[in-house]
Amino acid sequence: MTTNLTRDEAQSRTQVLDVSTYTVDIDVSNAETGAPTYLSRTVVEFTARTECRTFIDLIADSVTFAELNDEILDPAEVFDGARVGLPIRTGKNTLTIEAQAYYSTSGEGLHRFTDPADGKVYLYTQYEPTDARRVFANFDQPDLKAEFIFNVTAPEHFQVLSNRPETSRGPSQETSQGPVDTDSPAITHHFAPTLRQSSYITCITAGPYEGATDHWTDPSTGEVVALGAWTRASLVDHLDASDIFSITKAGLDFFTGEFDYPYPWGKYDQIFVPEYNLGAMENPGLVTFTDSLIFRDKVTDANYESRANVILHEMAHMWFGDLVTMKWWDDLWLKESFADYMGGLALAEATRFTNGWVTFALRRKAWAYTQDLYPTTHPIVADIPDVEAAKLNFDGITYAKGASVLKQLVAFVGREAFFAGSRLYFKRFDYRNTELADFLECLAEAAPDRDIASWASAWLGTSGVSELSLELTTSNDASPSARGSGRASITSAKITQADSARGAELLRPHTLEIATLGRKGRKLVPIDSFSFDFSTQSAEVEQLAGRTLGDITLVNYSDHDYARVRLDPASTEAAIRSVSRIADPLSRALVWSALENAVRDGLLPVQRYLTAYARSLGKESHAGIMAGLSQTALTCLDQWVSARNFETAITGLLGAALDALATAKSGSDAQLHLANLVLALTSRTARCFGASPAIAMGRGFASQILAVPVGEEIDHLSAPSEPVGSGSSEAGASGTGASGTGASGTGASGTGASGTGSDAPDHAAASLPFKGLLNDHALRWNALTALVCLGWADQTDIARENQSDPSSSGRLHAETASAAMPLPIVKIRAWEVINEAAALSNDVLTAIISGFVAPTSMPLIENYVDEYFARLAGFWADNSIEIARRLVLGLYPRWSVDEEAAVEKTDAWLAAHSDAPAALRRLLIERRDDLARAIYLKSTQSSRH
């Protein structure tokens, strides 16, 4: 049995087959019984150009009936567990297959979830790239489009949705469980035929979903599109349908106008589902989203912006990906890069998130830069030999780099030409499949004065990221006080490009802007800016000669280019001192991005970056920048700061975060962000053995949160009020945990970090009033998990918290906290559970892994390094690719105290398993690269950094 469909196999089928219709009957009337399988019946009508043997895809427990052209096939002979072999004839063929398909807990196929909040059962499908075959028999490749007709039998109280509207429903006389039980009747829902589409974007959801409806009217055609927003019953009070519909309508206005092509798919339902492996999926007419985008607790504006971006990304797919679809996964970028770019454009131009490109510049592009530096990097137009490779190519190259390069393409050809080419593309290829050449042909027609082919060769057919640096020659007085004051000027400037992998061997055309930032009052603002094009290794920037030397000279101002920018030395120093004073948030994000890249490459000491970040706390106002910077800072602490410098680094950062928290505006995004940052840092103080007022206060803050009920205000910050010990797992296990007297200033168990409350006045947090932070479940779980890592809370505390929050989110937090307890027996039991991954759902597995690798004061899981490599092949072979990926990535021993040994063991495994699946090797190579980078960065640090 092979589940890894290859490109060659898919192309062979394409040469032979044209698929007309699928009629699919799915019976999930047994969904609430715990039955492992359900009935799936498929009738496929297709035409063959020649008589031959081929196969249809189906991963199922069993095939109970198979018939091809009125001839019964023996399932034992034709079904191998993943494929049904078919002797097809020339001309029309009709195939009928009945099977028992598995309910999934991995998020692949038909996923079943029981809500711990109320016991209700929910189902949804997720297929990309080739998991439709887990639900019904089909030719599961994107270029065999067809019409799909779905009929779904489900319990009477289930809400059932599919891509198209329901046309009728009625009682079912027979179900997968036999004759209908009149006390528990089942209903069969019949849906209208789809338009021609690929199998991977078909969809079914079923369960007691609840929600809201609305409508949107196309301003050009007058067509009314029904809108729906749905989620679980336990989350519906938090659905925020008005905001979701507002973004949806704005997006539909934007895309139908810009694309000059009406929304083609009829209705537009959006459903938020549990334990989802992705952010969302662009099933036409029924878009699925992770229900983590339904905000039960307070979040910052960055979360609302992110949700809006995801909604618009998926909406862009209705044209790029659904209407016109790539032939094979090599051209995955034809949908994902475009959706990422278009989603960002609509976010900034059609919604309240007018600074949407700011978050993209700092966070989304950081993903692309990181991916592009791996040994496994690949061109945007990739070589995808099989579906396992396709699964891993939903990565930072395909999404974020592709979108960044499209921004560069728009700058290169002009916005009007780009959209004219896109409109032509939709009209010429609607409901069909394409390759790169098809889009480039349309774009070349729209921009005849531009060399599109050469541009595509340089940008889409190569890997690696360009690195741009600017060398300035200045007049004599270029001191910091003279920069930006008008007393110093630039006499000459030269820009240079080099590829991250191939240096000067690979040159790309760049269309960008350069700006000089100088002081205006206390802010840094653009003194001037100009556009600049170059494609050589270096070029003189004549426009800068004679201009005033500013504080920062910023290459790629406005962020039209995809390149890592190296600030000149003087600009770097000014940025470290004053980045928070840059008035424009996009320019601020770009400067932070340059500093982050310098740290990653060892050109800027980690501690200097953390110092600049600490200075920014309480000053940054953009929620997306706050989120991006904290993510980088935590990466610095977790991976790049050496052990001898760790305590100094985290103490300084925690103290700065506490001070900023104490003075943050009541109820602001900054206040909430800083509170969660303090808790994240506090959990990491489990690695600290010394004492400091900041550590004591961070631990005291976590204890205070647990002493304040949900919905009430946390009204002060304080450190423990008396001398305390170091905290230990034994203290937590004794039952004196998080239910202690935190509000009065003592630690979670009545003890805290060594130090005294008398040290606390060194921090603003100890002396200034603190108002406006309302406690919620998210804060309480973050606080409790931090205290568990410290050994200050035990299983009794976890169970008590889970009892007060029995939601699915509460369950996952409880799993993480339980596995995070710093006791050897806890780690042994967690490892045993993890190794029975097939018995766990996708998110429960990840939650347990997160707790297993959580920070502790002692290396409790060091013995599992060898266990990891011993079980690595089994992780991949014994699980679906999604579960295997979570195991391989989540357990990789970057947490080992002997990082060099972990790298050596990785190399040894790779050498001994040269025939291992390419997808598995890729994951391992990337994790090894992260660890090798961490070792290098730590080796460059002295005890002063």
C-alpha positions, 0 to 999 in steps of 0.5 A: 500500500502506498499513500504517496501519490506521485506527480508522474502517476497524476500526470498519467491519469490526466493524459487518460481521464476526463471526470464528469461527476461524482455523486457522494453519499456520506452517512454519519448518523452514527457520529455520536455513538463512538463508532470508528467508521461511517458509510461512504458511497461514491458514483463516478462518471468519467471518460477514458481516452484509451483502454488501460489500467488505472486507480482511484484513490481511497484510504478506508477501513474497507471496501464493501462494494465495487462495481465498474461498468456493471461488472462487480469487482472483488474488493479483496483483489482491487483494494490495497488500503489506499487505492482501488485498481480499475480496468477501464475502457475507452469512452464512458465509464461508471464506477460505484464504490461503497466503503467504511471510512474512518472518522479522523482525530488528526484533522485529516479527512473527516475529523470528529471532535467531542466538545468537553464543554457540553459533550456535543459532537462536531464533524468537518472535512479538511482535504488539502492536498490529498485527503479527500480520499480519506472520505470518499473515492476520487481521483485526488489531484487538482487537475481532474476537476469535476462536478460534485453532488453531496448527500449527507445523512446525519442525526436530526439535530445536526446542522449540515453544510456543504459547498453548495446550498441544500436543495432538500432534506428528508427522513432517512429510511436506512442508515449505516447502523441499519433501520432508523431508530424512530427515537433518534431519527436521521435526516438526509440532506441533499445539496446542489451540484457544485461548479467544476472544481478540484476534489481538495476543495470540496467540504462537508460539516455536520454537528450542532453548529450555531451562528448567524446569517447576513447577505451581500449585494454585488454593486455591479450585478445586483446579485445577492450572496447569502452569508453565514458565520458558524461555530460550536454551540459553546463558542457562539456567544463569542462569535462576533458575527458583525465584525466577521461580516463587515470584513467579508463584505469589504473583501467581496466589494474589493475583490469583485471590483479589482478582478472585474469578475463576479463572485462565482460560487453562490453562497459564502458560509464561513465556519470556525471548527475545532482542532484545525490543522491550518489557519483556514481552507478556501473551500468555495462556498464553505470556508473553514477556519480554526476556531482559535479565531473566535476570541473567548478571552480579550485579545489585542488588535493584532489578533483582530487584524490577523483574523481579518487577514485570514478571512481576506486571504481565503476570499482571494482564493475564490479566484486564485486557486478555486476558479483557476487552479494549478495543474499540480502542486509545483505551482502551488504559489499560483494560489498561495502567494497570490492569496497572501498578497491579495489578502494583505492588499485588501486588508490595508485598502478595504478595512480599518487595518490600514497599517496591515502591511506593517505586520506583514513586513515584520512577521510574515517576511521573517517567516520567509527569510528564515525558510529561505536560509535553510539548506532545504530552501527551494524556488517559489515555483518548486519541484514537487515530485509527490504529495508528501513533498506538497504537504511540506511546501505550504511554507514560508517560501510559498506563502510569505516569500511568494507574496513579497515577490508579488509586491516586487512584481507590482512595483516592477510592472505597475499596479494597473498592469498587474491587475489587468493581467490578473483579470485576463487570467481569470477570464481565459482560464476560469474553471480550468487548470494552469501553470506558471507560463499561463499567468506570465503570458497574461501578464506579458500582454498587460505589460508589453514594455516589461521583460516578464520572462527574465523577471520570472526567471530571476525571482521565481525560478531561484532560491535564496534571499537577496541581501542589500547593503548601502555604503555611504561616504560622508563629509567630515562631520558625521558624528551622531549629533551631526546626523540628521541635523543638517551639518553632515552630508553624503558625498557618495553612496553605493548599493550592493546585492548578494544572494544568501546562498550564491553571493554575487553569482545570482543577481536579481532586478530590484525596484525599491525606495530609499529614504533618509530618516532624520529628527523632527522634535523627538521623532524620526521622520523621512527627510526625503525618499526616492525610487531606485532600480538596479540589477547589477552587483553594485550601483552608485546611488547618485540621488543620495550624493549631496543630500543631508545625512540623516540618523538612519538611511533606510533601503527598501523604504515602503517595503516593495522589495523582497530582500534582507537589508543590512543597515550601515554601521551608523544607522545600526547604532542610531536604530539601537538607540532610537528605533522606537522614535521612528514615527512611521510604523512601516519604517519602524517595522523594517528597521526592526526587521534589519536588526533581527536579521543582523542578530540571526546572522551573528552581526549584531550581538544578541544582548544588544538586540534585547537591550533595544527591545527592552527600551521599546517596551511601553513605547511601541503602539502598533500591536502587530509590531509588539507581537512580532518583537516579543516573538523574536525576543523569546527566540533569543532567550530560548535559543540564542542566549548562552547559558552563562548569560541567560539569567542576566538577559531574562532578568533585565528583560523581565524587569523592563516588561514589569516597569512597562506593564505598571505604566501601561494605559488601563485596558490597552493592547499594550497592557494585555500584551505586556501582562502575557509577556511577563508571564511568558518570561516568568515561566522561563525563570525556571532556568534561573538559580539566582535571585533578583527583584524582577524574578521575584516580582514576575512570580508574584504577578503570576500568583496574583492573577490566580488569586483574582477571579475571572472577570475581576480587575487585577489592581496592583503589582507586587513582589513577594512580601517576605524572604522566600526560597527557590521553589521546587517541584516538591513544593508544588507536589505537597499541595501548597500550590497556586491556591496560596495567598498570591493576592497578599504578595506571597508566592503561589505556594507561599514561597517564591524566588530568593530575594526580599520584598524590600528589593521591589521598589527598584521597579516602577511596578512596585510603586505605581498604581495598576488598573484596567487589566481584567482577569480571564481564563487565558491569563489564568492558564498562562499564569498557572502554567508558569507556576507549574514550570517553577514547581509552585503548583501541582495537579490539584491546582491544574484540576481545579482550574480545569473544573472552572474552565471545562472548555476545549481550550481549558482542556488543552491548557490542562494537558500542557500544564500537567506535562510541564510539571518538573517531576521525572515521573510526570515526564515518563508518563507524558513520553508514554502517552506521546508514543501512543499518538494514534490514540490522541487528537492532533491538538491534544498531542501538541499540548502534551508535547508543549508541556513535556519540553517546557522549561525546568530547573533540571534537565529532566528530559535529557535521557529522551534525546536518544529515545527520540532518534530511536523512534524517529522512523516509527514516528513517520511510518506509524502515523499520518503525515500531520501527526508525524510532523507534530512529533518530529518537530515538537520533540526535536531535542533543541532543548538538550543541554548538550546541543553539539551532541544533538547535532551530531546525533542528527547528522548520524541519523541522516547518514544512516537513513539516506533512504528515509522519506524526503519529507522527513529528512527535510524536517530534520535538516531544518531543525538541525540548521536551527540548532547549529545556528543557536550553537554558533550564536552562543559561541560568539558571546562573551560573559559581558553580552 
